[in-house]
Each structure stands twice: as C-alpha cells, then as structure tokens.
Amino acid sequence: MHPFRIATGTMDQTQNLFIRIETDEGLTGLGECSAFPMIAGETQATCYAMAQDFARLWKDKEALDINTRLKELDDFTAFNSTVKSAFDMALYDLSAKKQGLPLYQFLQGTKKPLETDLTIGINDPEAMALTAIGYKNKGVRIIKIKLGTDAEADIRRVRLIREAVGESLELRVDANQGWDFETASRVLQALGAYQVAFCEQPLRQWNDHLLPALRQLSPVKIMADESIFNHHDAGRLIAAGACDYVNIKFAKSGGIREALRINALCEKNGILCMMGGMLESRLALTAFAHFAMSQKNIQFYDLDTCMLGHMLDPVVGGVRYHGYFLEVPEAPGIGADIEEAFLNNCEQACI
C-alpha cells in the first residue's frame, strides 16, 4: 500500500487472508479478511494458523447449515472475529450461489445507491487541505478526515479543510480512539462551527462509560466503531445513550451473521449504521457492498479502501466504482474471485 496514517499507526501493507471452500456439488465459496492487529488483535499469521484449524473442523460437513458451522467456530475459540469473518463470508457466498442469487438478493435486499466517502489520512493540516481540494476537483462529495492527535492540530485540520472545500461537501471525522475525554470534548465543541456530520470513535474502547457524557457535550454526533464488535456491545452502548450511529465491519463482527444482528438491533432503536472495512481487497469490499445494499438501515458508506492505497488489484469481477458510487455484480453469490497467477505467489495450505 501507499503509506496511510491514522491515530493508531501508519499502514504500508495489508495483512489479508483469502479462502476457498469447495463442496461435493461443485460449488465454491470465497471469503477474505484483513487483519488489523491494533484494533482486533489478530495478525495475518494468527489468521492463517487459525484458518487451517477451522478448515479441519468443517471438512465433510454440510456447507449450507450456516448457523451450525459458525457455532462450531465460536465453540472452538473465543474472539478471533477477523478470521471468522472470512469463513462466514464463504458460507454466505455458497448459499447465495446455491440459490442462484447475488448476495444482496439472498439477504432479501433490493438495489439502492451506495456513495462512498473518500478518506484523508493524518498529515500536516496544510497538506490535508490541499488533498481535500484535489478530492473536490475529482468529484468527491463526502470527505472523511482522520484525526486523533493533539487538539490544536486536529481543529486546524478540519478548519482548513472546510475553508478549502467550502460548504457544499459533507465532512466526517474519525479519531480512531486517539483522544482522552478532555481532548475529545475540546475538539468536538470546536468542530461544531464546521458542519461536521459525525465523529467516529473519539475515545478508547475502555472509556465507553464516558461516551454518554461526551455525547451530551458534543455538537457533533458520535459514531461508535471500535467499541462495537457484536450485538451485545451495541445493546450496551445504545442502552447507555452512548452513540448516535454505529459503524459495522465484518472484521469486528465475525462476518455477515453477526452484522445482521447488530444492524437489526440498531434499527429497532433508531440508530443508523455505516458500512466500513479494514484493508480488504475488492473481493471482500464486494461483500460489504452487497450487505450494505441489503440493509435499509445502513445509510452511510465508508467503502474507499481500494481507491486509497492498494498498489495491486488481483480481483476478477467484483464491485466497480462509477465515480464514488459502487455497482455490485449481479452474478450469483459475491460475484468476485482472485487471479490464479496472484495466488500462485502466495503462501498456501489445502485441508
């Protein structure tokens, strides 16, 4: 990847795992995950080792029994949501293919527009403002700004970007757990002057108990991200009045099944959701887009990873960008695969 900086560190490569599950009927299910150790505590190496154990658990069993297969993974190991998400994705891909439906239709969805934001990584405030001008000139209408350093620099970043792009563009900010309560309070109250749509994850996950007070102080709406891995987390934060919105990512939820539960709970409580991701390729991104399309309560889309930093795109088929709108394929299942020539250069295991 081209280097990309957020509050928790700078990424210059992905840590992705790709799996194929083959059935005796000739169907193949595909899944992908992207390890992000500073958030989910998994690495590519741990995902690769665990994936081989998962494959042994599932060999010669019924692939269409999604709930039983996923329960086996949960019974085998706690947590490890990232690697579980690749296996979850592959099962849903298989089931949708079995019914001859694109994934979004299998999930009982219909088409709707998916317009992604485009993210600016942490840099000098002046450099970030120049990047924002470039984005606007390319037709971007929604900009996500990475923050999470000191208060003055973060406020200056948003102020210069708003001055650079004018009032017509939507601005979102993401602190990636970078602030303490006092810094978050100061920054968010200052950002009220710059028409910021929402702030993702202002505090560390272990400071969730401070979010209700921060939400009361902040003129900017609060979106929970790293604080919510599953529907139990979502229920806890919603009951506490800790967030306005929720960011769903398969690498946190363990895949589609738990993401459905999170979204259903949020919808029941009037909490809109965003679909996001880590550093996955267009294959997993295609699954994200199918899922987002299938759920009316998901109304924000942060699906720009493949536009930002990936130097290679080994995906065959899959989602396509039309400007900053995403078009999902109509083929059965996810509708994407990985080039064999690329895979031949990767470390592999077959169970």
FENGI-V231012 format. One record per residue. N is the residue number from 1. RES is the residue in one letter. OMEGA is omega in whole degrees, -180 to 180 (* if undefined). Layout:
# FENGI-V231012
n/res/omega
N/RES/OMEGA
N/RES/OMEGA
This chain:
# FENGI-V231012
n/res/omega
1/M/163
2/H/-177
3/P/-177
4/F/-173
5/R/170
6/I/-174
7/A/-177
8/T/178
9/G/180
10/T/179
11/M/174
12/D/175
13/Q/176
14/T/176
15/Q/-170
16/N/177
17/L/179
18/F/178
19/I/170
20/R/174
21/I/-178
22/E/179
23/T/-180
24/D/175
25/E/178
26/G/176
27/L/179
28/T/176
29/G/-175
30/L/178
31/G/179
32/E/171
33/C/180
34/S/-179
35/A/-179
36/F/-167
37/P/-178
38/M/177
39/I/-174
40/A/175
41/G/178
42/E/175
43/T/176
44/Q/-179
45/A/180
46/T/177
47/C/-178
48/Y/179
49/A/-179
50/M/-180
51/A/179
52/Q/175
53/D/179
54/F/-179
55/A/179
56/R/178
57/L/-172
58/W/-173
59/K/177
60/D/177
61/K/-174
62/E/-175
63/A/-176
64/L/178
65/D/-171
66/I/-175
67/N/180
68/T/180
69/R/-178
70/L/175
71/K/178
72/E/178
73/L/180
74/D/178
75/D/-177
76/F/-178
77/T/173
78/A/176
79/F/-178
80/N/-176
81/S/-176
82/T/-179
83/V/176
84/K/-177
85/S/178
86/A/180
87/F/174
88/D/-179
89/M/-179
90/A/178
91/L/178
92/Y/176
93/D/178
94/L/-177
95/S/177
96/A/177
97/K/179
98/K/179
99/Q/179
100/G/-176
101/L/167
102/P/-172
103/L/-177
104/Y/177
105/Q/176
106/F/178
107/L/174
108/Q/178
109/G/173
110/T/-174
111/K/173
112/K/-180
113/P/175
114/L/178
115/E/-178
116/T/166
117/D/172
118/L/-168
119/T/172
120/I/178
121/G/-178
122/I/179
123/N/173
124/D/-178
125/P/-179
126/E/178
127/A/178
128/M/178
129/A/177
130/L/176
131/T/180
132/A/177
133/I/177
134/G/178
135/Y/-179
136/K/-180
137/N/178
138/K/177
139/G/177
140/V/180
141/R/-179
142/I/-179
143/I/174
144/K/-174
145/I/176
146/K/178
147/L/175
148/G/175
149/T/-179
150/D/-172
151/A/-174
152/E/180
153/A/-179
154/D/177
155/I/180
156/R/178
157/R/-177
158/V/-180
159/R/-178
160/L/179
161/I/178
162/R/178
163/E/-176
164/A/-173
165/V/-179
166/G/-172
167/E/-170
168/S/-178
169/L/174
170/E/176
171/L/173
172/R/177
173/V/-178
174/D/-178
175/A/179
176/N/176
177/Q/-171
178/G/-174
179/W/163
180/D/-174
181/F/-177
182/E/179
183/T/179
184/A/180
185/S/-179
186/R/-176
187/V/-175
188/L/177
189/Q/177
190/A/-177
191/L/177
192/G/-180
193/A/-171
194/Y/174
195/Q/178
196/V/-174
197/A/178
198/F/176
199/C/175
200/E/167
201/Q/-179
202/P/-173
203/L/172
204/R/-178
205/Q/-178
206/W/175
207/N/179
208/D/-179
209/H/179
210/L/-176
211/L/179
212/P/179
213/A/178
214/L/180
215/R/179
216/Q/-179
217/L/-168
218/S/171
219/P/179
220/V/180
221/K/-175
222/I/174
223/M/177
224/A/178
225/D/-178
226/E/178
227/S/-175
228/I/174
229/F/-175
230/N/-176
231/H/174
232/H/175
233/D/-179
234/A/179
235/G/180
236/R/-179
237/L/179
238/I/-180
239/A/-179
240/A/-176
241/G/-170
242/A/-176
243/C/175
244/D/-176
245/Y/179
246/V/175
247/N/179
248/I/175
249/K/-179
250/F/-179
251/A/175
252/K/-173
253/S/-173
254/G/176
255/G/-170
256/I/-175
257/R/-179
258/E/176
259/A/176
260/L/-180
261/R/179
262/I/-177
263/N/180
264/A/179
265/L/178
266/C/-180
267/E/179
268/K/-176
269/N/176
270/G/-180
271/I/177
272/L/-177
273/C/172
274/M/173
275/M/179
276/G/179
277/G/177
278/M/-179
279/L/-176
280/E/173
281/S/179
282/R/178
283/L/177
284/A/177
285/L/178
286/T/176
287/A/178
288/F/-178
289/A/175
290/H/-178
291/F/180
292/A/-180
293/M/-175
294/S/-173
295/Q/-177
296/K/-179
297/N/175
298/I/-174
299/Q/175
300/F/-173
301/Y/177
302/D/-170
303/L/-172
304/D/-173
305/T/-176
306/C/177
307/M/-170
308/L/-166
309/G/-175
310/H/178
311/M/180
312/L/174
313/D/-178
314/P/-173
315/V/174
316/V/-176
317/G/175
318/G/-177
319/V/177
320/R/176
321/Y/169
322/H/-167
323/G/180
324/Y/171
325/F/-178
326/L/176
327/E/-180
328/V/179
329/P/180
330/E/177
331/A/178
332/P/179
333/G/179
334/I/180
335/G/-180
336/A/177
337/D/179
338/I/180
339/E/180
340/E/-180
341/A/177
342/F/-178
343/L/-179
344/N/178
345/N/-178
346/C/171
347/E/-173
348/Q/170
349/A/178
350/C/-178
351/I/*
